[in-house]
Amino acid sequence: MSPFPHLQKTYDILTLKQNSMKIVIANESHFRYAQIISDTITESAKVRGTGIAKRTPEYIQKRLQNGNAIIALDGEKFAGFCYIEVWDHNKFVANSGLIVHPDYRNQGLAKKIKERIFQLSREKFPDAKIFGITTGLAVMKMNYELGYKPVTFSELTTDPEFWKGCQTCKNFDVLTRTEQKMCLCTGMLYDAAAKKKEVHKKEVDSKVFKRLKNIKEQLFLKKKKKNE
Ligand SMILES: CC(C)(COP(=O)(O)OP(=O)(O)OC[C@H]1O[C@@H](n2cnc3c(N)ncnc32)[C@H](O)[C@@H]1OP(=O)(O)O)[C@@H](O)C(=O)NCCC(=O)NCCS
């Protein structure tokens, strides 16, 4: 606990840095963490009561072994986890299952894991749209900071396997009732191609604006000279 309550967040982040926290790409050597990851997800789902799909240890093991997951370890202790799933033949990528162990929450760890998994997704699947569905404000905030935009489910993958993952969520009946059009989760999407277009449009707009400004200035100067 920080001796200065108003500096608690800075204190936590500094502590996180001092700790031997490693945020790495997971592999088979991390299989022993599958159980605790699964249990932490189940416990958090119980506490929050909504919007978190359960994951069995077997399911987690599969995610640990294909180079598409990030694990955070404080020395040997499990601290956090997130994984990438690929849908629609690499057209879509989801960053799913974000979990931070209660002992390590509110220290900026989820943000670091999110940044790392986002970076990994962009490196491995540069042409894919990255998306997530969430009821959590924390995740929405982090996604927004990374450049995601909220979208309707119609903009997300239609791959039935992705939506099957929602079966263990307690709100699954809502999703079924709306024929997968909406649920309590918000869909968020990072569309790299749309981002490129946006940047290009901004550049074009600024060039057009500069040219217009020059023309106006010249016209104004000519008028001024005539009147002198
Ligand atoms: C959600 C969760 C991953 C956040 O982990 P964390 O390490 O405590 O998050 P961070 O400290 O990195 O905080 C990241 C941002 O989220 C905000 N945040 C964290 N917990 C929050 C909460 N419960 N409600 C609202 N905002 C929250 C932080 O203030 C921070 O925002 P800021 O940068 O604007 O200050 C963690 O609480 C968790 O594992 N919860 C259970 C599982 C879960 O909900 N997963 C998401 C499934 S969609």
Ligand as a Chemical Component Dictionary entry (heavy atoms), coordinates in Angstrom:
data_LIG
# 
_chem_comp.id                   LIG 
_chem_comp.type                 NON-POLYMER 
_chem_comp.pdbx_formal_charge   0 
_chem_comp.three_letter_code    LIG 
# 
loop_
_chem_comp_atom.comp_id 
_chem_comp_atom.atom_id 
_chem_comp_atom.alt_atom_id 
_chem_comp_atom.type_symbol 
_chem_comp_atom.charge 
_chem_comp_atom.model_Cartn_x 
_chem_comp_atom.model_Cartn_y 
_chem_comp_atom.model_Cartn_z 
_chem_comp_atom.pdbx_ordinal 
LIG C1  C1  C 0 -10.719 -6.548  -16.521 1  
LIG C2  C2  C 0 -9.304  -6.884  -16.033 2  
LIG C3  C3  C 0 -8.615  -7.727  -17.097 3  
LIG C4  C4  C 0 -8.532  -5.567  -15.787 4  
LIG O1  O1  O 0 -7.209  -5.903  -15.366 5  
LIG P1  P1  P 0 -6.259  -4.836  -14.627 6  
LIG O2  O2  O 0 -4.856  -5.328  -14.723 7  
LIG O3  O3  O 0 -6.803  -4.578  -13.288 8  
LIG O4  O4  O 0 -6.453  -3.553  -15.553 9  
LIG P2  P2  P 0 -5.449  -2.310  -15.672 10 
LIG O5  O5  O 0 -4.925  -1.978  -14.321 11 
LIG O6  O6  O 0 -4.459  -2.554  -16.745 12 
LIG O7  O7  O 0 -6.434  -1.154  -16.119 13 
LIG C5  C5  C 0 -6.661  -0.837  -17.471 14 
LIG C6  C6  C 0 -7.724  0.262   -17.565 15 
LIG O8  O8  O 0 -8.995  -0.265  -17.173 16 
LIG C7  C7  C 0 -9.515  0.438   -16.065 17 
LIG N1  N1  N 0 -10.161 -0.544  -15.201 18 
LIG C8  C8  C 0 -9.589  -1.595  -14.576 19 
LIG N2  N2  N 0 -10.526 -2.306  -13.917 20 
LIG C9  C9  C 0 -11.710 -1.674  -14.132 21 
LIG C10 C10 C 0 -13.037 -1.923  -13.739 22 
LIG N3  N3  N 0 -13.357 -2.958  -12.968 23 
LIG N4  N4  N 0 -13.999 -1.086  -14.153 24 
LIG C11 C11 C 0 -13.712 -0.025  -14.936 25 
LIG N5  N5  N 0 -12.463 0.263   -15.380 26 
LIG C12 C12 C 0 -11.482 -0.550  -14.955 27 
LIG C13 C13 C 0 -8.325  1.086   -15.408 28 
LIG O9  O9  O 0 -8.691  2.224   -14.690 29 
LIG C14 C14 C 0 -7.464  1.411   -16.602 30 
LIG O10 O10 O 0 -7.955  2.552   -17.274 31 
LIG P3  P3  P 0 -7.080  3.913   -17.332 32 
LIG O11 O11 O 0 -5.840  3.560   -18.095 33 
LIG O12 O12 O 0 -7.987  4.870   -18.046 34 
LIG O13 O13 O 0 -6.804  4.254   -15.915 35 
LIG C15 C15 C 0 -9.356  -7.660  -14.679 36 
LIG O14 O14 O 0 -10.111 -6.934  -13.751 37 
LIG C16 C16 C 0 -9.941  -9.057  -14.828 38 
LIG O15 O15 O 0 -9.224  -10.019 -15.108 39 
LIG N6  N6  N 0 -11.278 -9.160  -14.631 40 
LIG C17 C17 C 0 -11.965 -10.429 -14.784 41 
LIG C18 C18 C 0 -11.993 -10.925 -16.187 42 
LIG C19 C19 C 0 -12.580 -9.965  -17.185 43 
LIG O16 O16 O 0 -13.486 -9.202  -16.877 44 
LIG N7  N7  N 0 -12.049 -10.055 -18.420 45 
LIG C20 C20 C 0 -12.532 -9.311  -19.537 46 
LIG C21 C21 C 0 -13.492 -10.163 -20.266 47 
LIG S1  S1  S 0 -14.237 -9.260  -21.584 48 
# 
loop_
_chem_comp_bond.comp_id 
_chem_comp_bond.atom_id_1 
_chem_comp_bond.atom_id_2 
_chem_comp_bond.value_order 
_chem_comp_bond.pdbx_ordinal 
LIG C1  C2  SING 1  
LIG C2  C3  SING 2  
LIG C2  C4  SING 3  
LIG C2  C15 SING 4  
LIG C4  O1  SING 5  
LIG O1  P1  SING 6  
LIG P1  O2  DOUB 7  
LIG P1  O3  SING 8  
LIG P1  O4  SING 9  
LIG O4  P2  SING 10 
LIG P2  O5  DOUB 11 
LIG P2  O6  SING 12 
LIG P2  O7  SING 13 
LIG O7  C5  SING 14 
LIG C5  C6  SING 15 
LIG C6  O8  SING 16 
LIG C6  C14 SING 17 
LIG O8  C7  SING 18 
LIG C7  N1  SING 19 
LIG C7  C13 SING 20 
LIG N1  C8  SING 21 
LIG N1  C12 SING 22 
LIG C8  N2  DOUB 23 
LIG N2  C9  SING 24 
LIG C9  C10 SING 25 
LIG C9  C12 DOUB 26 
LIG C10 N3  SING 27 
LIG C10 N4  DOUB 28 
LIG N4  C11 SING 29 
LIG C11 N5  DOUB 30 
LIG N5  C12 SING 31 
LIG C13 O9  SING 32 
LIG C13 C14 SING 33 
LIG C14 O10 SING 34 
LIG O10 P3  SING 35 
LIG P3  O11 DOUB 36 
LIG P3  O12 SING 37 
LIG P3  O13 SING 38 
LIG C15 O14 SING 39 
LIG C15 C16 SING 40 
LIG C16 O15 DOUB 41 
LIG C16 N6  SING 42 
LIG N6  C17 SING 43 
LIG C17 C18 SING 44 
LIG C18 C19 SING 45 
LIG C19 O16 DOUB 46 
LIG C19 N7  SING 47 
LIG N7  C20 SING 48 
LIG C20 C21 SING 49 
LIG C21 S1  SING 50 
# 
